[in-house]
Every structure is written in structure tokens, then in C-alpha cells.
Amino acid sequence: MSRRGNTFIFDFNKLNLNDYATCESKGVIYMLKCPCGLVYVGQTMRNVKTRIKEHKGDIRNYKPGSQTDTTVARHFNEAKHSHGQLKWVVLEVVQPLSRGGNFKQKMLQREAKWISKLNSLAPVGLNDAWSLKCFL
């Protein structure tokens, strides 16, 4: 994974990231990457800094069967990675719908698009499930 300007290279494919994002950006689709190359795609309506801190906290405080038992935290702990090795990037800042509508549904649709595009479903990625219901 590397990024130069707005070009992002992932598995030898060039992707253009056209959105400007900071740690305070909200309504984003993001990607996490572990040292062994597996990726996870997620979405948050809160600021991305808060969500990334939660992922790192889950990794650091991982306990099987608890609230911290997420696919990302489980993988990092089983593979003996540390929370400090977690890399992340904002893939897209989802714009609010101009005519109202269901913003949560739009977020789920954009997340599903990126999960598909980056092939992040298990076993080749860290997303354990996804749904296409958001497109209906």
C-alpha cells in the first residue's frame, strides 16, 4: 500500500482517491491494513480518528468472546501484530444527499462497493460479511 498525492496503489492496481480528508472527517469509508497485507474496509459517520482509536483499542485490549473480539482485533492478535502496525487510509468522504434521503444506506452502499473493489472479504481480507440489501 502506498499513496502519492491522490493516487493509491493497492495490489499493483492504481486507484484515484479524489476526496480530501483529515482525522476529523466524518462520513467516511476507510481501509485498515495489517503488516501481512490483509485489508479491512469500514465506514463511520463519526470522525475517523475516533473510529481508528477504537480499532487500536480493540487490538490492544483483545479478549476472545468480549466486545473487543472483532475480526480485525482477532487477526492482529492471532498473527502477533501490534496496534502500532495498523495502517489506515480514508478511501472516500461520502457527501450528504442533497435532497435528503437515507444517508446511512448510502454509507453502506459505498462501503459494499469498496469491499468488492478491494476484495476484502475473508479469507483474502478481514471483512467477515457484507450485505447487498442496502441496494434494494
N, C-alpha and C positions, 0 to 999 in steps of 0.2 A: 504494500500500500504506500503510495507516495502522492503528494499533492504539490502542484506548481500553479500558483495563481488560481484559476478556476478549473484547471484540468486535473482530474483524479485518475490515477492508474490503478486498476484492480484486476488481478489475474490476467495481465497483459492486455486488458481492454481499457481504452481511454473513455472516460466519462466526463462530460462537462457539467460542472456544478455552477449554476448561474446565480444562486442566492447568496447574499451577504448575511452572515450570522455571527453572533458573539455568544459568550457564555450566558448572557441574559436573554437570548432569543427564546421566544415561546412559539408553540405550534409548529414543532419541527419533527422531521423524520431524521433519525441518526443511525450511524453504524458503529458498532463496537468491534474491535479486532483483538484477538489474543496472539501471543507470540508464535503459536504453531500454525497460524493462518486462518483459523475458523472465524467466521463473522456472525454477528447478530444484528438484525435490523429492528429498531423500535421507534415508538413515537411518543411524544409528550406534549401536553398543552401547557405545562408549567415551564419555567426556564430550564434550559438544557443542563446548566451547571448543577441544579438541584437533582435532576434525574441521574446524571453521571455519578454524583456523590453517593446516591442510593445504591447504584450498581457496585461501586467500590466498597461501600459498607457491607453489602451482602457478601462480597468475596471475602472481606476481612473477617466478618463475624459468622461465616457459614456454619450452619448446623443442619444435618440431614433431617428432613421432616418438619422443619420450622419455617417461619416466614422468610428466612434468608435462603431457603432451598429453591433457588431459581436455576434455570438451565445454564445461565452464564456463570453464576457463583459455583454451581456444582462442577462444571467443566474446569474452571480455573483451579479449584481445589484438588480435583482428581488428577489434573495434569501438573500439579505443583507450580502453577504460575502465581505470581503475587499481584495484588491490586495495582501496584505501581507499574506493571507491564501492560495494563489496559490502554489501548489506543482508541481514539474515537474521532469521528468527523460528522458534521451536520451535512446531510445529503440534500435536504430541501427544507425551505421555510414555506409552510403551506399558508397561502393567502386566504383571509376570511372570504366567505361567499358574499358577493356584492348585493345579492337580493335576499339575504337571509338564508335559511335552509339549515341543514344538519351538518355543522362543522365537524362533529365527532365522526360521522360517517365518511366525510371527505378525508379526514386524517387516516381512518382505517383503510380506505381505498388507496391512498398514496403509500401507506406502509406495505400493503399487499403488493403493489407494483414494484417497490424496491426489493422486497423479499424475493420476488420472482426474478427480477433483473440481476440481482447479486447471487442468486442460487444459495440462499442462506438457510434453507430448511435442513433439519437433521436427516441423515447423518453427515452431510457435507458442510453443514453450517450449524449454528446454535439456536435457531428458531425451531421450537418443537412443534408448533402448529400454526396454521393460518386459516382464514376463512374467506370465502368469496361471497358470503351473504351480504357484505357491505355494498356489493354492486347491484343487488336486486332491489 
